[in-house]
Amino acid sequence: MSSDTQPVSIREARNRILAEIGDGVTLVAASKRQPDDRIDAALEAGQRVFGENRVQEAQQRWAGRQDNLEGLELRLIGPLQTNKAEDAVRLFGVIETLDREKLLRALVKAVEKTGVAPPDLLIQVNTGDEPQKGGVSVAGLTELLTATRDTYPGRLIGLMCIPPAEEPAAPHFALLKSLADAHDLAEVSMGMSGDYALAARLGATHVRVGTALFGARAS
Ligand SMILES: *Cc1c(COP(=O)(O)O)cnc(C)c1O
């Protein structure tokens, strides 16, 4: 489907989502596998916070756009391989998917080596304990959190989760919010196209929305 057959404009979709989530919540535009014209339409509508899943796709998308965009914030919301850590700290202002000490060490090293301003970090929590999914287990959170606060030069600012697709999301959202509160972390990144309004009600500070904003992705 080409993007000019979208039923509503990206501007309208964005306004509707912003109205639903309210003032205190930031809309992160999840732009993976979306064509350029939709990214441009979102930018024209005023969107400045984007979530990217892959380092390479993000580099290609933002290399030509980044410079003249006041207020642009790029957030990595997909899994990060340690060998991409340097590219990631160069490109992203926020990395939402820290989930293991090996990656933490790679990020510390990447910041040292590149000399860039260290990105802020969120820890991804695997609230459903799904073996195939990224994220630290709830049981392992405190240890990773302590290690991050001890060694990482930037700021650890929040938690992120992707609830299991086949379960009600509300208990996962409530759990993530309570973990963030317990550890004094301000940002709570949760909620996607199907449940961003629920996430906002349950304490999200950031919702990551793709298809409800842009339309269906290229497969
Ligand atoms: C793709 C993606 C989203 C957005 O998904 P939609 O259902 O299209 O809104 C949010 N978070 C992460 C981590 C994603 O990979």
The ligand as an SDF file (V2000), in Angstrom:
LIG
                    3D

 15 15  0  0  0  0  0  0  0  0999 V2000
    7.6260   -1.4870   16.4590 C   0  0  0  0  0  0  0  0  0  0  0  0
    7.7510   -1.1210   17.8760 C   0  0  0  0  0  0  0  0  0  0  0  0
    6.8120   -0.2700   18.4900 C   0  0  0  0  0  0  0  0  0  0  0  0
    5.6020    0.2940   17.7800 C   0  0  0  0  0  0  0  0  0  0  0  0
    4.7410   -0.7250   17.3910 O   0  0  0  0  0  0  0  0  0  0  0  0
    3.3020   -0.3980   16.7900 P   0  0  0  0  0  0  0  0  0  0  0  0
    2.4740   -1.5450   17.1670 O   0  0  0  0  0  0  0  0  0  0  0  0
    3.5020   -0.2480   15.3190 O   0  0  0  0  0  0  0  0  0  0  0  0
    2.8440    0.8740   17.4120 O   0  0  0  0  0  0  0  0  0  0  0  0
    7.0190    0.0650   19.8220 C   0  0  0  0  0  0  0  0  0  0  0  0
    8.0660   -0.4070   20.5220 N   0  0  0  0  0  0  0  0  0  0  0  0
    8.9750   -1.2230   19.9750 C   0  0  0  0  0  0  0  0  0  0  0  0
   10.1000   -1.6980   20.7960 C   0  0  0  0  0  0  0  0  0  0  0  0
    8.8380   -1.6160   18.6490 C   0  0  0  0  0  0  0  0  0  0  0  0
    9.7360   -2.4510   18.1220 O   0  0  0  0  0  0  0  0  0  0  0  0
  1  2  1  0
  2  3  1  0
  2 14  2  0
  3  4  1  0
  3 10  2  0
  4  5  1  0
  5  6  1  0
  6  7  2  0
  6  8  1  0
  6  9  1  0
 10 11  1  0
 11 12  2  0
 12 13  1  0
 12 14  1  0
 14 15  1  0
M  END
$$$$
